Amino acid sequence: MNSKVDDYIKNLEKWQKEIKLLRKIALECNLIEDYKWMHPCYTFQKKNIVLLQDFKNYCALGFVKGALLSDSHKVLVKITENVQAARQIRFTNLTEIANQKTIIKQYIFEAIEIEKAGLEVAMKKTTDFEVPKELTEAFEEDVTLKNAFNNLTPGRQRGYLLHFSKPKQAKTRTARIKSCTNRILNGKGLNDCVCGLSKRMPNCDGSHKQLNS
């Protein structure tokens, strides 16, 4: 057991009992407990299998390669429409977890077999994502912006392309591009910290609250 996970659970304001039970179940599956991305993470042969996650309205068991699971019980949830690999089983109380303990273990063992087989989720390439007309026009007007965007990592590029493409109205797409221009020029992704105090949003919202406190 990992002391960082002990501290994580101790500091939870909600879902403490639920996370403790999920932890117990994960350890019963002979996974190694670690602490990554500010959450308990359980690995098999140094490969990430599941995360324990707490949210406002639910807690969850997050499967890193959940898209490859057969989901025979139809309990997996796609976190957002743009997430390609990860999936969650969500819970809102202790009873739900206890009642699904057998199913949870079944899914964990299946995830372990997926790692043993060396399977990988077929991820969409950056070139597979739609480039909004408004972004193409912005690149034509500002070569510096185009070069800065092309210098971003593929993951950051995909994040922006999804963000820019989502609105139905052209004026909203244009507004999003303008609001993100400085982030792109500074080599930052959509969710990257801009104040230097945190690696990712939402811990950093760009307002420098921690600097002012």
C-alpha positions as CSV (number, residue, x, y, z in Angstrom):
1,M,0.0,0.0,0.0
2,N,1.1,3.5,-0.8
3,S,1.3,6.2,1.8
4,K,0.4,8.9,-0.7
5,V,-2.9,7.0,-1.3
6,D,-3.5,7.0,2.5
7,D,-3.1,10.8,2.5
8,Y,-5.3,11.2,-0.6
9,I,-8.1,9.3,1.1
10,K,-7.6,11.0,4.4
11,N,-8.1,14.4,2.7
12,L,-11.2,13.5,0.8
13,E,-14.2,15.6,1.8
14,K,-16.6,13.2,0.0
15,W,-16.6,9.6,-1.1
16,Q,-14.0,8.5,1.5
17,K,-15.8,5.2,2.3
18,E,-16.4,4.5,-1.4
19,I,-12.8,5.1,-2.4
20,K,-11.6,2.9,0.5
21,L,-13.8,0.0,-0.8
22,L,-12.6,0.5,-4.4
23,R,-9.0,0.5,-3.1
24,K,-9.6,-2.8,-1.3
25,I,-11.1,-4.4,-4.4
26,A,-8.2,-3.2,-6.7
27,L,-5.7,-4.6,-4.2
28,E,-7.6,-7.9,-4.1
29,C,-6.9,-8.2,-7.8
30,N,-3.1,-8.3,-7.1
31,L,-2.5,-4.9,-8.6
32,I,0.4,-2.7,-7.4
33,E,-0.7,0.5,-5.8
34,D,0.8,3.8,-7.0
35,Y,-0.1,7.5,-7.0
36,K,-0.2,9.3,-10.3
37,W,-2.0,12.3,-11.7
38,M,-3.0,13.2,-8.1
39,H,-5.0,10.0,-7.8
40,P,-4.5,6.4,-6.7
41,C,-3.4,4.3,-9.6
42,Y,-3.2,0.5,-9.9
43,T,-0.7,-1.1,-12.2
44,F,0.2,-4.5,-13.6
45,Q,3.8,-5.0,-14.5
46,K,4.3,-1.2,-14.4
47,K,1.3,-0.8,-16.8
48,N,-1.5,1.5,-15.7
49,I,-4.8,-0.5,-15.3
50,V,-7.2,1.6,-13.2
51,L,-7.5,4.9,-11.3
52,L,-9.6,5.8,-8.4
53,Q,-11.4,9.1,-9.1
54,D,-13.5,11.5,-7.0
55,F,-15.9,14.0,-8.5
56,K,-18.6,16.3,-7.2
57,N,-21.5,14.0,-8.0
58,Y,-19.9,10.6,-8.2
59,C,-16.7,8.6,-7.6
60,A,-15.3,6.3,-10.3
61,L,-13.1,3.5,-11.2
62,G,-11.3,4.7,-14.3
63,F,-10.0,2.1,-16.8
64,V,-7.0,3.5,-18.7
65,K,-7.8,1.3,-21.8
66,G,-11.5,1.0,-21.1
67,A,-12.3,1.3,-24.8
68,L,-10.9,-2.2,-25.3
69,L,-13.1,-3.9,-22.6
70,S,-16.0,-5.9,-23.8
71,D,-18.3,-4.2,-21.3
72,S,-20.6,-7.2,-21.1
73,H,-22.6,-5.6,-18.2
74,K,-22.9,-2.2,-20.0
75,V,-21.6,-0.2,-17.0
76,L,-18.8,1.7,-18.7
77,V,-19.1,5.4,-19.3
78,K,-17.2,7.5,-21.8
79,I,-15.9,10.4,-19.8
80,T,-16.4,13.0,-22.5
81,E,-17.3,12.6,-26.2
82,N,-13.7,13.3,-27.2
83,V,-11.9,10.8,-24.9
84,Q,-10.6,7.9,-27.0
85,A,-9.2,5.3,-24.6
86,A,-10.4,5.8,-21.0
87,R,-13.7,4.6,-19.6
88,Q,-15.3,4.8,-16.1
89,I,-17.6,2.8,-13.9
90,R,-19.3,5.4,-11.8
91,F,-20.8,5.1,-8.3
92,T,-22.9,7.3,-6.1
93,N,-22.9,5.3,-2.9
94,L,-21.2,2.4,-1.0
95,T,-24.0,-0.1,-1.8
96,E,-23.6,0.3,-5.5
97,I,-19.9,-0.7,-5.2
98,A,-20.6,-3.6,-2.9
99,N,-23.3,-5.0,-5.2
100,Q,-21.0,-4.7,-8.2
101,K,-17.9,-6.1,-6.6
102,T,-17.9,-9.3,-8.8
103,I,-18.4,-7.2,-12.0
104,I,-15.7,-4.8,-11.0
105,K,-13.2,-7.6,-10.5
106,Q,-14.2,-9.1,-13.8
107,Y,-13.5,-5.9,-15.6
108,I,-10.2,-5.4,-13.8
109,F,-9.0,-9.0,-14.7
110,E,-10.1,-8.4,-18.3
111,A,-8.0,-5.2,-18.3
112,I,-5.0,-7.1,-17.0
113,E,-5.4,-9.7,-19.8
114,I,-5.5,-6.8,-22.3
115,E,-2.1,-5.7,-21.0
116,K,-0.7,-9.2,-21.1
117,A,-1.7,-9.4,-24.7
118,G,-0.1,-6.0,-25.5
119,L,-3.2,-4.5,-27.0
120,E,-3.4,-0.8,-27.7
121,V,-6.3,1.5,-28.4
122,A,-6.2,2.7,-32.0
123,M,-6.0,6.4,-31.5
124,K,-7.0,9.0,-34.1
125,K,-4.1,10.9,-35.5
126,T,-4.0,14.7,-35.5
127,T,-4.5,14.6,-39.3
128,D,-7.8,12.8,-38.8
129,F,-9.3,15.7,-36.9
130,E,-11.2,18.4,-38.7
131,V,-9.5,21.8,-39.1
132,P,-12.1,24.5,-38.8
133,K,-12.2,27.0,-41.7
134,E,-11.8,29.8,-39.2
135,L,-8.5,28.4,-38.0
136,T,-7.2,28.0,-41.5
137,E,-8.1,31.6,-42.1
138,A,-6.3,32.6,-38.9
139,F,-3.2,30.8,-40.0
140,E,-3.3,32.6,-43.4
141,E,-3.4,35.9,-41.6
142,D,-0.8,35.1,-39.0
143,V,2.1,32.8,-40.0
144,T,3.6,33.1,-36.5
145,L,0.4,31.6,-35.1
146,K,0.5,28.7,-37.7
147,N,4.1,27.9,-36.8
148,A,3.4,28.0,-33.1
149,F,0.5,25.6,-33.5
150,N,2.5,23.2,-35.6
151,N,5.2,23.2,-32.9
152,L,2.7,22.1,-30.3
153,T,2.7,18.4,-29.3
154,P,0.1,16.3,-31.3
155,G,-2.0,16.0,-28.1
156,R,-2.2,19.7,-27.6
157,Q,-3.0,20.2,-31.3
158,R,-5.9,17.7,-31.0
159,G,-7.2,19.4,-27.9
160,Y,-7.4,22.8,-29.7
161,L,-8.9,21.3,-32.9
162,L,-11.7,19.7,-30.8
163,H,-12.3,22.9,-28.9
164,F,-12.4,25.0,-32.0
165,S,-14.6,22.7,-34.0
166,K,-17.3,22.1,-31.4
167,P,-19.4,25.3,-31.7
168,K,-22.0,25.3,-34.5
169,Q,-21.7,29.0,-35.1
170,A,-18.7,30.5,-37.0
171,K,-18.5,33.5,-34.7
172,T,-18.2,31.3,-31.7
173,R,-15.4,29.3,-33.4
174,T,-13.6,32.5,-34.3
175,A,-14.0,33.8,-30.7
176,R,-12.5,30.6,-29.3
177,I,-9.5,30.8,-31.6
178,K,-8.9,34.5,-30.6
179,S,-9.2,33.7,-26.9
180,C,-6.6,30.9,-27.3
181,T,-4.1,32.7,-29.6
182,N,-1.8,33.8,-26.8
183,R,-1.8,30.3,-25.2
184,I,-0.8,28.8,-28.6
185,L,1.9,31.5,-29.1
186,N,3.3,30.7,-25.7
187,G,3.4,26.9,-26.5
188,K,0.7,26.1,-24.0
189,G,-2.1,23.5,-24.5
190,L,-5.7,24.2,-23.8
191,N,-5.5,22.7,-20.3
192,D,-1.9,23.7,-19.5
193,C,-1.0,25.9,-16.5
194,V,-0.2,29.5,-17.4
195,C,0.9,30.7,-14.0
196,G,3.6,28.2,-13.3
197,L,2.0,26.9,-10.1
198,S,0.3,23.8,-11.4
199,K,0.7,21.5,-14.4
200,R,-2.8,21.4,-15.6
201,M,-6.3,22.9,-15.3
202,P,-8.5,23.2,-13.3
203,N,-5.9,23.7,-10.6
204,C,-4.6,26.7,-12.6
205,D,-7.2,28.9,-14.2
206,G,-4.9,31.6,-15.3
207,S,-6.0,34.1,-12.7
208,H,-3.0,33.8,-10.4
209,K,-5.2,33.2,-7.4
210,Q,-2.5,31.4,-5.5
211,L,0.0,34.2,-6.2
212,N,-2.5,36.7,-4.8
213,S,-3.3,34.7,-1.6
